[in-house]
Amino acid sequence: MITMKKILGKLILIVVLTTSGTSLFAQAGPPEPPGDPNADGGPVGGNAPIGSGLAILLTLGAAYGGRKVYQYWQSQKKELED
């Protein structure tokens, strides 16, 4: 049986977590504008490399696809044996 104390406690917790999260967004100022790429400020899009992240993403996608193909092959193999 759920008591009124439990319901009230959960309701207070939800209200506190909801309101504290929205007040945190207002404390950050806008980011600094990027530097001029012609004046040694770096590239316009930043200098974060995407090559290694892309390779990891493609490898994980290929592994996931291979697993799905293997699972399908196993299910078809079992159906042919039955």
VMD Tcl script that builds the backbone (N, CA, C; Angstrom):
set m [mol new atoms 246]
animate dup $m
set s [atomselect $m all]
$s set {name element resname resid chain x y z} {
  {N N MET 1 A 0.840 -1.177 0.000}
  {CA C MET 1 A 0.000 0.000 0.000}
  {C C MET 1 A 0.890 1.247 0.000}
  {N N ILE 2 A 0.598 2.166 -0.859}
  {CA C ILE 2 A 1.383 3.386 -0.973}
  {C C ILE 2 A 0.816 4.410 0.012}
  {N N THR 3 A 1.704 4.949 0.797}
  {CA C THR 3 A 1.255 5.927 1.783}
  {C C THR 3 A 1.384 7.330 1.234}
  {N N MET 4 A 0.715 8.247 1.918}
  {CA C MET 4 A 0.745 9.639 1.507}
  {C C MET 4 A 2.143 10.227 1.657}
  {N N LYS 5 A 2.917 9.743 2.649}
  {CA C LYS 5 A 4.281 10.238 2.851}
  {C C LYS 5 A 5.153 9.930 1.643}
  {N N LYS 6 A 5.031 8.714 1.111}
  {CA C LYS 6 A 5.843 8.322 -0.046}
  {C C LYS 6 A 5.489 9.157 -1.271}
  {N N ILE 7 A 4.204 9.360 -1.468}
  {CA C ILE 7 A 3.771 10.148 -2.623}
  {C C ILE 7 A 4.250 11.587 -2.491}
  {N N LEU 8 A 4.103 12.165 -1.298}
  {CA C LEU 8 A 4.535 13.533 -1.082}
  {C C LEU 8 A 6.052 13.654 -1.222}
  {N N GLY 9 A 6.798 12.688 -0.723}
  {CA C GLY 9 A 8.254 12.710 -0.843}
  {C C GLY 9 A 8.704 12.649 -2.291}
  {N N LYS 10 A 8.090 11.783 -3.062}
  {CA C LYS 10 A 8.438 11.679 -4.484}
  {C C LYS 10 A 8.066 12.948 -5.240}
  {N N LEU 11 A 6.931 13.532 -4.906}
  {CA C LEU 11 A 6.500 14.755 -5.557}
  {C C LEU 11 A 7.458 15.906 -5.256}
  {N N ILE 12 A 7.883 16.021 -4.017}
  {CA C ILE 12 A 8.840 17.066 -3.655}
  {C C ILE 12 A 10.164 16.854 -4.367}
  {N N LEU 13 A 10.621 15.615 -4.431}
  {CA C LEU 13 A 11.872 15.305 -5.125}
  {C C LEU 13 A 11.790 15.679 -6.609}
  {N N ILE 14 A 10.699 15.361 -7.245}
  {CA C ILE 14 A 10.533 15.684 -8.670}
  {C C ILE 14 A 10.522 17.201 -8.880}
  {N N VAL 15 A 9.827 17.932 -8.013}
  {CA C VAL 15 A 9.766 19.386 -8.147}
  {C C VAL 15 A 11.147 20.005 -7.952}
  {N N VAL 16 A 11.890 19.534 -6.948}
  {CA C VAL 16 A 13.219 20.084 -6.678}
  {C C VAL 16 A 14.168 19.800 -7.844}
  {N N LEU 17 A 14.159 18.574 -8.352}
  {CA C LEU 17 A 15.053 18.246 -9.455}
  {C C LEU 17 A 14.692 19.006 -10.730}
  {N N THR 18 A 13.426 19.190 -10.968}
  {CA C THR 18 A 13.000 19.911 -12.165}
  {C C THR 18 A 13.387 21.384 -12.102}
  {N N THR 19 A 13.141 22.018 -10.977}
  {CA C THR 19 A 13.446 23.439 -10.879}
  {C C THR 19 A 14.933 23.716 -10.775}
  {N N SER 20 A 15.694 22.823 -10.172}
  {CA C SER 20 A 17.134 23.079 -10.060}
  {C C SER 20 A 17.819 22.950 -11.415}
  {N N GLY 21 A 17.346 22.094 -12.263}
  {CA C GLY 21 A 17.945 21.932 -13.581}
  {C C GLY 21 A 17.712 23.127 -14.483}
  {N N THR 22 A 16.554 23.732 -14.403}
  {CA C THR 22 A 16.272 24.879 -15.259}
  {C C THR 22 A 17.030 26.125 -14.812}
  {N N SER 23 A 17.319 26.247 -13.527}
  {CA C SER 23 A 18.052 27.424 -13.077}
  {C C SER 23 A 19.530 27.330 -13.440}
  {N N LEU 24 A 20.039 26.156 -13.638}
  {CA C LEU 24 A 21.445 26.002 -13.993}
  {C C LEU 24 A 21.732 26.456 -15.421}
  {N N PHE 25 A 20.764 26.363 -16.305}
  {CA C PHE 25 A 20.975 26.778 -17.683}
  {C C PHE 25 A 21.188 28.279 -17.800}
  {N N ALA 26 A 20.592 29.048 -16.916}
  {CA C ALA 26 A 20.648 30.499 -17.007}
  {C C ALA 26 A 21.980 31.074 -16.521}
  {N N GLN 27 A 22.843 30.280 -15.916}
  {CA C GLN 27 A 24.062 30.801 -15.343}
  {C C GLN 27 A 25.206 30.882 -16.343}
  {N N ALA 28 A 25.127 30.210 -17.435}
  {CA C ALA 28 A 26.219 30.205 -18.408}
  {C C ALA 28 A 26.031 31.352 -19.407}
  {N N GLY 29 A 27.119 32.038 -19.696}
  {CA C GLY 29 A 27.086 33.116 -20.677}
  {C C GLY 29 A 27.294 32.550 -22.073}
  {N N PRO 30 A 27.189 33.380 -23.079}
  {CA C PRO 30 A 27.392 32.895 -24.445}
  {C C PRO 30 A 28.867 32.555 -24.677}
  {N N PRO 31 A 29.136 31.605 -25.558}
  {CA C PRO 31 A 30.529 31.249 -25.832}
  {C C PRO 31 A 31.252 32.355 -26.589}
  {N N GLU 32 A 32.556 32.349 -26.499}
  {CA C GLU 32 A 33.375 33.320 -27.223}
  {C C GLU 32 A 33.299 33.035 -28.722}
  {N N PRO 33 A 33.299 34.056 -29.548}
  {CA C PRO 33 A 33.279 33.810 -30.990}
  {C C PRO 33 A 34.607 33.191 -31.436}
  {N N PRO 34 A 34.578 32.390 -32.497}
  {CA C PRO 34 A 35.826 31.777 -32.961}
  {C C PRO 34 A 36.793 32.828 -33.504}
  {N N GLY 35 A 38.066 32.498 -33.438}
  {CA C GLY 35 A 39.083 33.428 -33.936}
  {C C GLY 35 A 39.085 33.518 -35.446}
  {N N ASP 36 A 39.741 34.508 -35.939}
  {CA C ASP 36 A 39.858 34.700 -37.380}
  {C C ASP 36 A 40.843 33.675 -37.928}
  {N N PRO 37 A 40.444 32.841 -38.891}
  {CA C PRO 37 A 41.361 31.826 -39.402}
  {C C PRO 37 A 42.576 32.422 -40.123}
  {N N ASN 38 A 42.451 33.651 -40.600}
  {CA C ASN 38 A 43.573 34.271 -41.300}
  {C C ASN 38 A 44.600 34.866 -40.339}
  {N N ALA 39 A 44.248 35.008 -39.057}
  {CA C ALA 39 A 45.153 35.634 -38.090}
  {C C ALA 39 A 45.580 34.615 -37.033}
  {N N ASP 40 A 45.965 33.412 -37.442}
  {CA C ASP 40 A 46.401 32.333 -36.550}
  {C C ASP 40 A 45.360 32.006 -35.489}
  {N N GLY 41 A 44.108 32.098 -35.830}
  {CA C GLY 41 A 43.042 31.787 -34.893}
  {C C GLY 41 A 42.558 30.355 -35.008}
  {N N GLY 42 A 43.099 29.620 -35.922}
  {CA C GLY 42 A 42.653 28.243 -36.119}
  {C C GLY 42 A 41.572 28.168 -37.172}
  {N N PRO 43 A 41.202 26.987 -37.576}
  {CA C PRO 43 A 40.168 26.841 -38.596}
  {C C PRO 43 A 38.811 27.297 -38.078}
  {N N VAL 44 A 37.921 27.628 -38.989}
  {CA C VAL 44 A 36.617 28.167 -38.637}
  {C C VAL 44 A 35.799 27.140 -37.865}
  {N N GLY 45 A 35.834 25.909 -38.252}
  {CA C GLY 45 A 35.043 24.877 -37.592}
  {C C GLY 45 A 35.689 24.323 -36.350}
  {N N GLY 46 A 36.764 24.877 -35.902}
  {CA C GLY 46 A 37.480 24.312 -34.765}
  {C C GLY 46 A 38.531 23.339 -35.262}
  {N N ASN 47 A 39.279 22.779 -34.376}
  {CA C ASN 47 A 40.308 21.844 -34.811}
  {C C ASN 47 A 40.138 20.491 -34.145}
  {N N ALA 48 A 38.898 20.014 -34.047}
  {CA C ALA 48 A 38.624 18.687 -33.524}
  {C C ALA 48 A 38.663 17.692 -34.686}
  {N N PRO 49 A 39.499 16.655 -34.595}
  {CA C PRO 49 A 39.567 15.683 -35.673}
  {C C PRO 49 A 38.333 14.781 -35.684}
  {N N ILE 50 A 37.807 14.490 -36.868}
  {CA C ILE 50 A 36.658 13.590 -36.953}
  {C C ILE 50 A 37.034 12.268 -37.601}
  {N N GLY 51 A 38.252 12.141 -38.066}
  {CA C GLY 51 A 38.651 10.926 -38.770}
  {C C GLY 51 A 38.604 9.690 -37.904}
  {N N SER 52 A 39.165 9.726 -36.695}
  {CA C SER 52 A 39.191 8.538 -35.857}
  {C C SER 52 A 37.800 8.207 -35.334}
  {N N GLY 53 A 37.001 9.216 -35.032}
  {CA C GLY 53 A 35.632 8.968 -34.582}
  {C C GLY 53 A 34.796 8.338 -35.675}
  {N N LEU 54 A 35.017 8.764 -36.891}
  {CA C LEU 54 A 34.296 8.196 -38.019}
  {C C LEU 54 A 34.686 6.741 -38.233}
  {N N ALA 55 A 35.966 6.435 -38.079}
  {CA C ALA 55 A 36.420 5.041 -38.233}
  {C C ALA 55 A 35.819 4.153 -37.156}
  {N N ILE 56 A 35.755 4.647 -35.934}
  {CA C ILE 56 A 35.154 3.865 -34.853}
  {C C ILE 56 A 33.671 3.638 -35.126}
  {N N LEU 57 A 32.975 4.674 -35.577}
  {CA C LEU 57 A 31.554 4.553 -35.874}
  {C C LEU 57 A 31.301 3.545 -36.992}
  {N N LEU 58 A 32.099 3.589 -38.036}
  {CA C LEU 58 A 31.935 2.642 -39.141}
  {C C LEU 58 A 32.242 1.212 -38.700}
  {N N THR 59 A 33.272 1.038 -37.854}
  {CA C THR 59 A 33.619 -0.294 -37.362}
  {C C THR 59 A 32.499 -0.861 -36.499}
  {N N LEU 60 A 31.957 -0.048 -35.605}
  {CA C LEU 60 A 30.854 -0.525 -34.771}
  {C C LEU 60 A 29.615 -0.840 -35.601}
  {N N GLY 61 A 29.346 -0.037 -36.614}
  {CA C GLY 61 A 28.214 -0.305 -37.489}
  {C C GLY 61 A 28.385 -1.603 -38.266}
  {N N ALA 62 A 29.608 -1.862 -38.742}
  {CA C ALA 62 A 29.872 -3.106 -39.461}
  {C C ALA 62 A 29.751 -4.311 -38.529}
  {N N ALA 63 A 30.228 -4.167 -37.287}
  {CA C ALA 63 A 30.111 -5.263 -36.326}
  {C C ALA 63 A 28.647 -5.538 -35.992}
  {N N TYR 64 A 27.866 -4.496 -35.815}
  {CA C TYR 64 A 26.438 -4.669 -35.532}
  {C C TYR 64 A 25.725 -5.335 -36.704}
  {N N GLY 65 A 26.026 -4.885 -37.927}
  {CA C GLY 65 A 25.420 -5.496 -39.106}
  {C C GLY 65 A 25.829 -6.945 -39.268}
  {N N GLY 66 A 27.104 -7.249 -39.003}
  {CA C GLY 66 A 27.570 -8.625 -39.077}
  {C C GLY 66 A 26.880 -9.514 -38.058}
  {N N ARG 67 A 26.658 -8.989 -36.868}
  {CA C ARG 67 A 25.968 -9.754 -35.828}
  {C C ARG 67 A 24.531 -10.046 -36.249}
  {N N LYS 68 A 23.863 -9.049 -36.826}
  {CA C LYS 68 A 22.483 -9.249 -37.269}
  {C C LYS 68 A 22.406 -10.281 -38.399}
  {N N VAL 69 A 23.357 -10.236 -39.313}
  {CA C VAL 69 A 23.386 -11.221 -40.402}
  {C C VAL 69 A 23.623 -12.609 -39.836}
  {N N TYR 70 A 24.543 -12.721 -38.878}
  {CA C TYR 70 A 24.829 -14.019 -38.256}
  {C C TYR 70 A 23.605 -14.551 -37.518}
  {N N GLN 71 A 22.884 -13.692 -36.790}
  {CA C GLN 71 A 21.682 -14.124 -36.090}
  {C C GLN 71 A 20.614 -14.582 -37.076}
  {N N TYR 72 A 20.478 -13.880 -38.178}
  {CA C TYR 72 A 19.506 -14.278 -39.199}
  {C C TYR 72 A 19.907 -15.614 -39.813}
  {N N TRP 73 A 21.178 -15.787 -40.068}
  {CA C TRP 73 A 21.671 -17.036 -40.641}
  {C C TRP 73 A 21.418 -18.199 -39.681}
  {N N GLN 74 A 21.642 -17.984 -38.391}
  {CA C GLN 74 A 21.400 -19.025 -37.397}
  {C C GLN 74 A 19.914 -19.379 -37.331}
  {N N SER 75 A 19.028 -18.378 -37.406}
  {CA C SER 75 A 17.596 -18.658 -37.351}
  {C C SER 75 A 17.142 -19.422 -38.591}
  {N N GLN 76 A 17.703 -19.090 -39.751}
  {CA C GLN 76 A 17.348 -19.808 -40.971}
  {C C GLN 76 A 17.879 -21.241 -40.926}
  {N N LYS 77 A 19.057 -21.420 -40.340}
  {CA C LYS 77 A 19.651 -22.748 -40.212}
  {C C LYS 77 A 18.778 -23.636 -39.320}
  {N N LYS 78 A 18.259 -23.081 -38.237}
  {CA C LYS 78 A 17.410 -23.848 -37.336}
  {C C LYS 78 A 16.087 -24.199 -38.005}
  {N N GLU 79 A 15.534 -23.290 -38.801}
  {CA C GLU 79 A 14.281 -23.564 -39.493}
  {C C GLU 79 A 14.455 -24.654 -40.542}
  {N N LEU 80 A 15.609 -24.702 -41.206}
  {CA C LEU 80 A 15.846 -25.739 -42.204}
  {C C LEU 80 A 16.057 -27.099 -41.549}
  {N N GLU 81 A 16.617 -27.112 -40.338}
  {CA C GLU 81 A 16.835 -28.371 -39.647}
  {C C GLU 81 A 15.520 -28.963 -39.126}
  {N N ASP 82 A 14.545 -28.086 -38.819}
  {CA C ASP 82 A 13.257 -28.570 -38.285}
  {C C ASP 82 A 12.382 -29.091 -39.355}
}
mol reanalyze $m
mol bondsrecalc $m
mol representation Tube
mol addrep $m
